[in-house]
């Protein structure tokens, strides 16, 4: 009782993923026009050293082409790469960021600004603690009902 449904290791992974999503939104909210180039955003948020030249001469890139061009095959097979790609994909699919192929950048959307104010991690922690409090509220309600029943019984005698 009082614990989440996840193991401590799973909980750390979940928190790490939410922190990544929040850090991407935070980074973009602090950028001029809520926008940053693909390479600069990825380098700054994920502490990599990608080269802008890899995509400089390319025309519009779709999402998969972007990652295939920027990252080496070895990088693309890493869990770290998958986590970054999935995070950016999730943010894009849920309209929190927008891929701008013409400008080779990501832009924060209005939905992304709203989500940033809520924070993925804060929502997760709130929901986790809320479920724990709900369990305690049930026990407190049962205890109050039993005490009320006993008081009523002894007063009625």
Secondary structure by P-SEA (a helix, b strand, c coil): cccccccaaaaaaaaaaaaaaaaaaaaaaacccccccaaaaaaaaaccccccccccccccccaaaaaaaaccccccccaaaaaaaaaaaaaaaacccccccccccccccaaaaaaaaacaaaaaaaaaaaaaaaaaaaaaaaaaaaaaaaaaaaaac
